[in-house]
Amino acid sequence: PPERFLANEAHGYFYVNAVSFYLFGAASLPMKLLNAAMRVLVTRHVFLLALELFGSPVARRAGFLCNYFPSLILWSAVNIRDIWVILLLVLVSRYSLTVVRGYSHTGLIKLCAAVYALSFFRDYLVFAVAFPPVVAVLIGKRGHLVRNFAMASLAALAVFIGGYGSNNK
């Protein structure tokens, strides 16, 4: 309904649906297939995250459970945005680990992009999701405390500004 666009909430998934409807018409199957593809990406990134943290046996089990978890199947079979939010949360976790374990600009950019994309789907999660990576970067490498403090402060400021801007749409 048009009044949903006037509400102060994230509208990213409405735009994803709008692109799908523009390209394929008022068919629901393309969005269901896209959501199923997002489920496959969730499984892949959960597997890779578990592999990096715990090793191969745990990663296989985590991937299997993630792929066959009943609600994940349901969320990808119907046209709701939860599968996209789960994918972005897993990506934030994975890229946070990448940044903390071995600082890289590419990992930091991916992390910021995932947090920013999350603001278009569930804007109230941005602070809760972005704060732990900032703290992890701050305490992750003790040898570079000044650099880490400066980077964490800049990241916290960016999260605050980005979150404040997304709440005042």
Secondary structure, 3 states (H helix, E strand, C coil): CCHHHHCCCCCHHHHHHHHHHHHHCCCCHHHHHHHHHHHHHHHHHHHHHHHHHHCHHHHHHHHHHHHCCHHHHHHHHCCCCHHHHHHHHHHHHHHHHHHHHCCCHHHHHHHHHHHHHHCCCCHHHHHHHHHHHHHHHHHHCHHHHHHHHHHHHHHHHHHHHHHHHHHCC
